[in-house]
Amino acid sequence: MSHYQATMSKMKNRLLNLLIDKIEERSYYEWFTLLDQDFKRYFHVHETEFYIYHASQNKFIAIKNYTLPSWESSSEFSKELVESGKEGFIHYLQKVGHGNIDDFIVFKNNKSEPLALLLIESTDAWLDFAKSVYFQEFEAIIGGFITSIRQLNGLITEGKKFRLLFNTTESFTSTMTSETILDRMLETVQRILPLAKTRLILSREQSGMNHTYEIFNQVENSPLIVKTFLNGVMTKEINEEKNIISMNAPVKGRQGVYGVLNIEVPKGIFYSSTQRNLIYMLVNTTGRALENASLYNQAHRLNEDLQLVNETSQKLNSSLTLREMLAYLKKQLEKVLIPDEVLFIFYDQNQEYELVETTSCFFKEREGKEYIQYVSHYIKQEKTPLFEADFESTLTKHPLYKSVIGMPILNQEEVIGIAICLHKEKYFFSFDHFKLVESLIIHASLSISNLQLREKMRELAEKDHLTGLYARRYLEKQIYQVIEENQGGSFLLFDIDNFKLINDEFGHDVGDRVLKQIGTLLIEKMKSAGIAARWGGEEFAVYLPIYKKAELETLSQKLLERIPTITNPSVTVSMGLVYWEPGVYRSFDLLFKKADKMLYQAKDQGKNQLVL
């Protein structure tokens, strides 16, 4: 066996052992460093330098620079330059600083495609070997070895990246927070493409993200980003002016596109098909994870909202007064929205609004009144609720509160009031907030309507429909309670004199008019003084919480004198009045009998008078 044949045998065994031993731990640089050691051992060369061929760039790039961003250093040669001729290339090498290099080899695969370039400072042993019959076999063996390590390196790199993708997507299942999902996606992109500059453009605002992002704007974003967002397709462009390659990947789920991932790298850096596929799979998985997180959070939030609405509805229907209802509703709105201001207004018969008792001072000032007028006018004009995320776009000046929700309080399709929620920050209230407030106010409207209906029913039961005064049963009940509580007071019973003659001469319609006129007077005089009732027919009764004789005589005498002046035709009345101190009477029946006796005594004494 010749010397070179033995050398070739040793190199084959050596290369085979290198491929078998710990292949996952070696980078390109480590592989070619080992290969360099063999060259120096077997051929006694003093200096070698390996360059690996980058097909997409049509360049041979120094191993030490292969993974670095500097693609424009002197440690690269174009394929055309290398293949221009041995003398010309050697002359170029010596000119650019490789003065000791006097030989080189271009290793190729079995398709004669370039794999690597070896620069050599030759020795006698090398020159002698290069002339031998084994040199061609040597080139084939080294070419096969380089092909193998490139394939292995690609598989290992791709495997790591796929494991990274798997770990990232697997982590999506452990979180239902969209901010965490987007942060992890961006971190993974940086690991897959360490030289890339990334931008994330989202369709809506996200809070709590570690990475910066932009809100999608169809006017301000580039046409390709807009195309990616609207059509859900990847786009790519080369910016010759900035010397960069830009790729846009849609972050989309089954229901739509949630954002765009923009990736920029210097023009000299190549996107492999594996990297593109990884990015595509990553953004798709991210989009679906976002969608799942959104659906989960939406379902969770919907469940909480339903519980809140149910709780509120039950509370509002638990025999509360209007004041208690509004206080509780305000508390619920403050818990859900965290607003700066909450206001309820109600309209009177003239459609003038009235503020509820809990109204803050802001709404009593000029600027606060402007909000009320604007919201009130909008709701009445448009017949819909108001939702303004940026109130600046509506008013000519800069308002204090920029987020506004205005909701009508309805009773059988009629707007009887309005609820208003305000916050100083733009976009503070979400559309989900708006829909929740709408649901709460709908339930509140129903409860208020029921309350008003109950009040009306109670009023019908407690009041006389002709005069508007309380009914006899209501007044009896109130006096029974006063007596049970050992309180003092007075009971005035009076009757219209000769009322039958009025009905006979003028008709019952006129008689009813006289009853109404007296009823109106009593309502006016007894608004805060006592309780007036129509006792029956042409009889009236008044309870007063006072029991001082002088005060009672004065008040009763004024009624006696006033009634003839406000009735048409003019009528007089006869009055019987009983007053008592606390603890005197134990029976309303006895009290009524005494008042009735005084009334008939007044009749017997000539009518149009008061008897105590």
FENSULGI-V313864 format. One record per residue. N is the residue number from 0. RES is the residue in three letters. PHI is phi in whole degrees, -180 to 180 (999 if undefined). PSI is psi in whole degrees, -180 to 180 (999 if undefined). Layout:
# FENSULGI-V313864
n | res | phi | psi
N | RES | PHI | PSI
N | RES | PHI | PSI
This chain:
# FENSULGI-V313864
n | res | phi | psi
0 | MET | 999 | 132
1 | SER | -74 | 167
2 | HIS | -61 | -45
3 | TYR | -71 | -31
4 | GLN | -66 | -40
5 | ALA | -66 | -39
6 | THR | -62 | -43
7 | MET | -64 | -39
8 | SER | -63 | -44
9 | LYS | -63 | -42
10 | MET | -65 | -39
11 | LYS | -62 | -48
12 | ASN | -61 | -42
13 | ARG | -61 | -47
14 | LEU | -66 | -38
15 | LEU | -64 | -43
16 | ASN | -63 | -38
17 | LEU | -62 | -40
18 | LEU | -69 | -32
19 | ILE | -80 | -34
20 | ASP | -90 | 113
21 | LYS | 51 | 52
22 | ILE | -69 | -26
23 | GLU | -75 | -15
24 | GLU | -93 | -2
25 | ARG | -108 | 135
26 | SER | -91 | 175
27 | TYR | -54 | -45
28 | TYR | -61 | -42
29 | GLU | -66 | -41
30 | TRP | -59 | -51
31 | PHE | -75 | -21
32 | THR | -67 | -42
33 | LEU | -64 | -41
34 | LEU | -65 | -39
35 | ASP | -61 | -39
36 | GLN | -62 | -39
37 | ASP | -67 | -40
38 | PHE | -60 | -44
39 | LYS | -70 | -34
40 | ARG | -71 | -46
41 | TYR | -88 | -28
42 | PHE | -120 | 3
43 | HIS | 56 | 28
44 | VAL | -72 | 149
45 | HIS | -90 | -33
46 | GLU | -144 | 132
47 | THR | -136 | 154
48 | GLU | -148 | 125
49 | PHE | -96 | 142
50 | TYR | -129 | 134
51 | ILE | -101 | 142
52 | TYR | -83 | 129
53 | HIS | -107 | 102
54 | ALA | -61 | -42
55 | SER | -67 | -29
56 | GLN | -97 | -8
57 | ASN | 58 | 41
58 | LYS | -137 | 152
59 | PHE | -98 | 124
60 | ILE | -119 | 136
61 | ALA | -59 | 138
62 | ILE | -56 | -41
63 | LYS | -67 | -20
64 | ASN | -107 | 4
65 | TYR | -64 | -33
66 | THR | -102 | 9
67 | LEU | -97 | 159
68 | PRO | -76 | -10
69 | SER | -84 | 93
70 | TRP | -93 | 0
71 | GLU | -113 | 19
72 | SER | -79 | 175
73 | SER | -74 | -9
74 | SER | -87 | 49
75 | GLU | -154 | 148
76 | PHE | -139 | 139
77 | SER | -74 | 156
78 | LYS | -62 | -40
79 | GLU | -62 | -41
80 | LEU | -65 | -45
81 | VAL | -63 | -38
82 | GLU | -91 | 10
83 | SER | -74 | -14
84 | GLY | 132 | 144
85 | LYS | -62 | -47
86 | GLU | -65 | -43
87 | GLY | -65 | -42
88 | PHE | -70 | -41
89 | ILE | -62 | -41
90 | HIS | -61 | -41
91 | TYR | -64 | -42
92 | LEU | -61 | -45
93 | GLN | -67 | -30
94 | LYS | -71 | -34
95 | VAL | -97 | 13
96 | GLY | 113 | 2
97 | HIS | -102 | 61
98 | GLY | -65 | -27
99 | ASN | -87 | -11
100 | ILE | -78 | 126
101 | ASP | -132 | 7
102 | ASP | -157 | 159
103 | PHE | -157 | 160
104 | ILE | -133 | 137
105 | VAL | -104 | 112
106 | PHE | -84 | 139
107 | LYS | -129 | 161
108 | ASN | -87 | -175
109 | ASN | -70 | -7
110 | LYS | -101 | 11
111 | SER | 63 | 26
112 | GLU | -93 | 139
113 | PRO | -61 | 141
114 | LEU | -116 | -48
115 | ALA | -156 | 163
116 | LEU | -124 | 131
117 | LEU | -116 | 120
118 | LEU | -96 | 135
119 | ILE | -133 | 138
120 | GLU | -95 | 100
121 | SER | -71 | 161
122 | THR | -129 | 173
123 | ASP | -61 | -40
124 | ALA | -63 | -42
125 | TRP | -66 | -46
126 | LEU | -63 | -38
127 | ASP | -66 | -43
128 | PHE | -66 | -38
129 | ALA | -63 | -23
130 | LYS | -91 | -8
131 | SER | -79 | 168
132 | VAL | -74 | -11
133 | TYR | -88 | -7
134 | PHE | -66 | -40
135 | GLN | -64 | -41
136 | GLU | -63 | -39
137 | PHE | -59 | -47
138 | GLU | -60 | -40
139 | ALA | -67 | -42
140 | ILE | -65 | -48
141 | ILE | -66 | -39
142 | GLY | -60 | -43
143 | GLY | -64 | -39
144 | PHE | -64 | -44
145 | ILE | -65 | -39
146 | THR | -59 | -44
147 | SER | -63 | -47
148 | ILE | -70 | -29
149 | ARG | -68 | -41
150 | GLN | -65 | -45
151 | LEU | -62 | -45
152 | ASN | -61 | -41
153 | GLY | -64 | -43
154 | LEU | -63 | -44
155 | ILE | -65 | -45
156 | THR | -62 | -46
157 | GLU | -64 | -39
158 | GLY | -60 | -43
159 | LYS | -63 | -41
160 | LYS | -70 | -37
161 | PHE | -69 | -37
162 | ARG | -65 | -39
163 | LEU | -62 | -44
164 | LEU | -63 | -44
165 | PHE | -61 | -47
166 | ASN | -62 | -39
167 | THR | -66 | -49
168 | THR | -67 | -33
169 | GLU | -65 | -36
170 | SER | -67 | -23
171 | PHE | -62 | -29
172 | THR | -73 | -16
173 | SER | -95 | 1
174 | THR | -137 | 147
175 | MET | -120 | 28
176 | THR | -107 | 118
177 | SER | -62 | -35
178 | GLU | -62 | -42
179 | THR | -65 | -41
180 | ILE | -61 | -46
181 | LEU | -68 | -39
182 | ASP | -61 | -45
183 | ARG | -67 | -36
184 | MET | -61 | -48
185 | LEU | -64 | -39
186 | GLU | -64 | -39
187 | THR | -68 | -40
188 | VAL | -59 | -42
189 | GLN | -65 | -31
190 | ARG | -78 | -33
191 | ILE | -73 | -41
192 | LEU | -124 | 78
193 | PRO | -63 | -21
194 | LEU | -95 | -1
195 | ALA | -86 | 152
196 | LYS | -106 | 124
197 | THR | -113 | 148
198 | ARG | -132 | 138
199 | LEU | -115 | 122
200 | ILE | -113 | 118
201 | LEU | -109 | 155
202 | SER | -77 | -22
203 | ARG | -150 | 167
204 | GLU | -73 | 140
205 | GLN | -121 | 136
206 | SER | -105 | 148
207 | GLY | 86 | 10
208 | MET | -78 | 144
209 | ASN | -79 | -30
210 | HIS | -96 | 152
211 | THR | -78 | 154
212 | TYR | -153 | 172
213 | GLU | -121 | 157
214 | ILE | -93 | 133
215 | PHE | -60 | 131
216 | ASN | -136 | 113
217 | GLN | -63 | -26
218 | VAL | -83 | -44
219 | GLU | -86 | -29
220 | ASN | -74 | 157
221 | SER | -66 | 156
222 | PRO | -57 | -36
223 | LEU | -71 | -36
224 | ILE | -64 | -42
225 | VAL | -62 | -43
226 | LYS | -62 | -44
227 | THR | -61 | -44
228 | PHE | -67 | -44
229 | LEU | -77 | -36
230 | ASN | -101 | -13
231 | GLY | 69 | 32
232 | VAL | -121 | 152
233 | MET | -75 | 141
234 | THR | -131 | 156
235 | LYS | -144 | 143
236 | GLU | -149 | 155
237 | ILE | -112 | 123
238 | ASN | -97 | 100
239 | GLU | -66 | -34
240 | GLU | -65 | -45
241 | LYS | -91 | -7
242 | ASN | 60 | 45
243 | ILE | -131 | 156
244 | ILE | -108 | 132
245 | SER | -120 | 132
246 | MET | -125 | 137
247 | ASN | -118 | 121
248 | ALA | -116 | 129
249 | PRO | -76 | 131
250 | VAL | -91 | 97
251 | LYS | -132 | 153
252 | GLY | -117 | -160
253 | ARG | -75 | -24
254 | GLN | -102 | -3
255 | GLY | 156 | -180
256 | VAL | -97 | 131
257 | TYR | -104 | -11
258 | GLY | 174 | -178
259 | VAL | -133 | 132
260 | LEU | -98 | 116
261 | ASN | -101 | 127
262 | ILE | -123 | 128
263 | GLU | -124 | 135
264 | VAL | -136 | 157
265 | PRO | -56 | 149
266 | LYS | -57 | -30
267 | GLY | -75 | -14
268 | ILE | -89 | 135
269 | PHE | -101 | 135
270 | TYR | -88 | 118
271 | SER | -77 | 160
272 | SER | -62 | -33
273 | THR | -64 | -45
274 | GLN | -63 | -41
275 | ARG | -63 | -43
276 | ASN | -65 | -39
277 | LEU | -62 | -46
278 | ILE | -62 | -43
279 | TYR | -62 | -46
280 | MET | -66 | -38
281 | LEU | -64 | -48
282 | VAL | -69 | -33
283 | ASN | -67 | -44
284 | THR | -65 | -40
285 | THR | -62 | -44
286 | GLY | -60 | -42
287 | ARG | -71 | -36
288 | ALA | -65 | -41
289 | LEU | -61 | -43
290 | GLU | -64 | -45
291 | ASN | -63 | -43
292 | ALA | -63 | -42
293 | SER | -64 | -44
294 | LEU | -66 | -40
295 | TYR | -63 | -50
296 | ASN | -64 | -36
297 | GLN | -66 | -43
298 | ALA | -66 | -41
299 | HIS | -64 | -45
300 | ARG | -66 | -39
301 | LEU | -63 | -41
302 | ASN | -63 | -44
303 | GLU | -64 | -41
304 | ASP | -64 | -42
305 | LEU | -64 | -40
306 | GLN | -63 | -42
307 | LEU | -64 | -46
308 | VAL | -62 | -43
309 | ASN | -64 | -45
310 | GLU | -61 | -45
311 | THR | -64 | -44
312 | SER | -61 | -44
313 | GLN | -63 | -42
314 | LYS | -66 | -43
315 | LEU | -67 | -24
316 | ASN | -98 | 20
317 | SER | -104 | 48
318 | SER | 58 | 41
319 | LEU | -86 | 156
320 | THR | -79 | 168
321 | LEU | -60 | -41
322 | ARG | -62 | -43
323 | GLU | -67 | -39
324 | MET | -59 | -50
325 | LEU | -67 | -36
326 | ALA | -64 | -43
327 | TYR | -69 | -43
328 | LEU | -62 | -41
329 | LYS | -61 | -42
330 | LYS | -61 | -43
331 | GLN | -66 | -42
332 | LEU | -64 | -39
333 | GLU | -67 | -34
334 | LYS | -70 | -38
335 | VAL | -82 | -47
336 | LEU | -94 | -26
337 | ILE | 52 | 53
338 | PRO | -79 | 163
339 | ASP | -81 | -32
340 | GLU | -142 | 141
341 | VAL | -131 | 133
342 | LEU | -137 | 141
343 | PHE | -123 | 132
344 | ILE | -127 | 152
345 | PHE | -131 | 150
346 | TYR | -99 | 142
347 | ASP | -90 | -170
348 | GLN | -65 | -23
349 | ASN | -95 | 10
350 | GLN | 62 | 25
351 | GLU | -92 | 136
352 | TYR | -83 | 149
353 | GLU | -124 | 133
354 | LEU | -80 | 144
355 | VAL | -76 | 167
356 | GLU | -61 | -33
357 | THR | -84 | 8
358 | THR | -61 | 134
359 | SER | -75 | 163
360 | CYS | -62 | -27
361 | PHE | -56 | -41
362 | PHE | -77 | -6
363 | LYS | -94 | -8
364 | GLU | -92 | 172
365 | ARG | -60 | -49
366 | GLU | -66 | -38
367 | GLY | -64 | -40
368 | LYS | -64 | -31
369 | GLU | -65 | -40
370 | TYR | -61 | -46
371 | ILE | -61 | -46
372 | GLN | -64 | -42
373 | TYR | -65 | -51
374 | VAL | -64 | -43
375 | SER | -61 | -45
376 | HIS | -65 | -42
377 | TYR | -62 | -49
378 | ILE | -65 | -41
379 | LYS | -70 | -35
380 | GLN | -76 | -49
381 | GLU | -87 | -16
382 | LYS | 62 | 26
383 | THR | -139 | 161
384 | PRO | -66 | 164
385 | LEU | -113 | 132
386 | PHE | -136 | 107
387 | GLU | -118 | 116
388 | ALA | -86 | -24
389 | ASP | -139 | 90
390 | PHE | -67 | -15
391 | GLU | -61 | -31
392 | SER | -71 | -12
393 | THR | -101 | -43
394 | LEU | -94 | 151
395 | THR | -74 | -30
396 | LYS | -100 | 176
397 | HIS | -89 | 109
398 | PRO | -79 | 161
399 | LEU | -72 | -41
400 | TYR | -109 | 126
401 | LYS | -107 | -22
402 | SER | -103 | 125
403 | VAL | -135 | 132
404 | ILE | -124 | 125
405 | GLY | -122 | 127
406 | MET | -130 | 128
407 | PRO | -74 | 141
408 | ILE | -99 | 117
409 | LEU | -110 | 151
410 | ASN | -136 | 104
411 | GLN | 54 | 54
412 | GLU | 71 | -3
413 | GLU | -97 | 133
414 | VAL | -77 | 111
415 | ILE | -103 | -11
416 | GLY | -171 | 178
417 | ILE | -143 | 141
418 | ALA | -107 | 134
419 | ILE | -128 | 130
420 | CYS | -121 | 133
421 | LEU | -129 | 149
422 | HIS | -145 | 149
423 | LYS | -73 | -28
424 | GLU | -84 | 145
425 | LYS | -67 | 149
426 | TYR | 55 | 27
427 | PHE | -73 | -38
428 | PHE | -91 | 129
429 | SER | -87 | 169
430 | PHE | -65 | -32
431 | ASP | -63 | -40
432 | HIS | -58 | -46
433 | PHE | -59 | -47
434 | LYS | -67 | -35
435 | LEU | -67 | -45
436 | VAL | -60 | -41
437 | GLU | -59 | -44
438 | SER | -64 | -44
439 | LEU | -62 | -43
440 | ILE | -70 | -34
441 | ILE | -61 | -46
442 | HIS | -66 | -39
443 | ALA | -65 | -40
444 | SER | -60 | -42
445 | LEU | -64 | -42
446 | SER | -66 | -41
447 | ILE | -67 | -40
448 | SER | -62 | -44
449 | ASN | -63 | -39
450 | LEU | -63 | -46
451 | GLN | -64 | -36
452 | LEU | -67 | -42
453 | ARG | -63 | -41
454 | GLU | -62 | -40
455 | LYS | -68 | -41
456 | MET | -65 | -42
457 | ARG | -65 | -38
458 | GLU | -64 | -41
459 | LEU | -63 | -37
460 | ALA | -75 | -32
461 | GLU | -94 | -16
462 | LYS | -121 | 156
463 | ASP | -83 | 124
464 | HIS | -69 | -24
465 | LEU | -79 | -50
466 | THR | -97 | -18
467 | GLY | 83 | -2
468 | LEU | -80 | 164
469 | TYR | -65 | 155
470 | ALA | -81 | 162
471 | ARG | -58 | -42
472 | ARG | -62 | -39
473 | TYR | -64 | -45
474 | LEU | -66 | -41
475 | GLU | -57 | -44
476 | LYS | -61 | -42
477 | GLN | -66 | -41
478 | ILE | -71 | -38
479 | TYR | -55 | -43
480 | GLN | -66 | -40
481 | VAL | -61 | -44
482 | ILE | -66 | -42
483 | GLU | -62 | -33
484 | GLU | -88 | 8
485 | ASN | 58 | 40
486 | GLN | -100 | 158
487 | GLY | -93 | 176
488 | GLY | 165 | -163
489 | SER | -146 | 152
490 | PHE | -129 | 118
491 | LEU | -109 | 125
492 | LEU | -122 | 125
493 | PHE | -141 | 160
494 | ASP | -138 | 141
495 | ILE | -73 | 130
496 | ASP | -73 | 134
497 | ASN | 55 | 38
498 | PHE | -67 | -30
499 | LYS | -62 | -34
500 | LEU | -66 | -36
501 | ILE | -63 | -47
502 | ASN | -65 | -40
503 | ASP | -70 | -38
504 | GLU | -84 | -42
505 | PHE | -107 | -14
506 | GLY | 102 | 160
507 | HIS | -69 | -27
508 | ASP | -63 | -42
509 | VAL | -68 | -40
510 | GLY | -58 | -43
511 | ASP | -64 | -36
512 | ARG | -65 | -39
513 | VAL | -64 | -42
514 | LEU | -61 | -40
515 | LYS | -66 | -40
516 | GLN | -63 | -42
517 | ILE | -67 | -39
518 | GLY | -61 | -43
519 | THR | -61 | -42
520 | LEU | -62 | -46
521 | LEU | -64 | -40
522 | ILE | -61 | -42
523 | GLU | -65 | -45
524 | LYS | -77 | -31
525 | MET | -102 | 14
526 | LYS | -54 | -44
527 | SER | -122 | -2
528 | ALA | -90 | -39
529 | GLY | -170 | -160
530 | ILE | -120 | 123
531 | ALA | -109 | 142
532 | ALA | -142 | 153
533 | ARG | -87 | 116
534 | TRP | -80 | -26
535 | GLY | 148 | 137
536 | GLY | 59 | -122
537 | GLU | -102 | 18
538 | GLU | -98 | 144
539 | PHE | -131 | 155
540 | ALA | -141 | 148
541 | VAL | -136 | 133
542 | TYR | -105 | 133
543 | LEU | -126 | 135
544 | PRO | -76 | 3
545 | ILE | -97 | 153
546 | TYR | -140 | 27
547 | LYS | -95 | 127
548 | LYS | -58 | -44
549 | ALA | -62 | -45
550 | GLU | -65 | -42
551 | LEU | -66 | -43
552 | GLU | -62 | -43
553 | THR | -63 | -49
554 | LEU | -64 | -45
555 | SER | -66 | -38
556 | GLN | -66 | -36
557 | LYS | -65 | -41
558 | LEU | -63 | -44
559 | LEU | -58 | -41
560 | GLU | -80 | -31
561 | ARG | -80 | -36
562 | ILE | -57 | -43
563 | PRO | -63 | -23
564 | THR | -85 | -21
565 | ILE | -107 | -2
566 | THR | -101 | 149
567 | ASN | -143 | 109
568 | PRO | -67 | 154
569 | SER | -66 | 135
570 | VAL | -130 | 161
571 | THR | -115 | 168
572 | VAL | -133 | 156
573 | SER | -112 | 136
574 | MET | -124 | 140
575 | GLY | -123 | 130
576 | LEU | -128 | 130
577 | VAL | -122 | 132
578 | TYR | -128 | 151
579 | TRP | -147 | 152
580 | GLU | -89 | 161
581 | PRO | -53 | 133
582 | GLY | 85 | -2
583 | VAL | -76 | -51
584 | TYR | -96 | 142
585 | ARG | -117 | -4
586 | SER | -141 | 129
587 | PHE | -71 | -33
588 | ASP | -58 | -43
589 | LEU | -65 | -41
590 | LEU | -62 | -45
591 | PHE | -65 | -43
592 | LYS | -60 | -39
593 | LYS | -67 | -42
594 | ALA | -65 | -42
595 | ASP | -64 | -38
596 | LYS | -64 | -42
597 | MET | -65 | -38
598 | LEU | -62 | -48
599 | TYR | -72 | -25
600 | GLN | -67 | -40
601 | ALA | -64 | -37
602 | LYS | -65 | -45
603 | ASP | -66 | -28
604 | GLN | -87 | 7
605 | GLY | 118 | 3
606 | LYS | 68 | 176
607 | ASN | 52 | 48
608 | GLN | -156 | 170
609 | LEU | -115 | 135
610 | VAL | -123 | 126
611 | LEU | -97 | 999
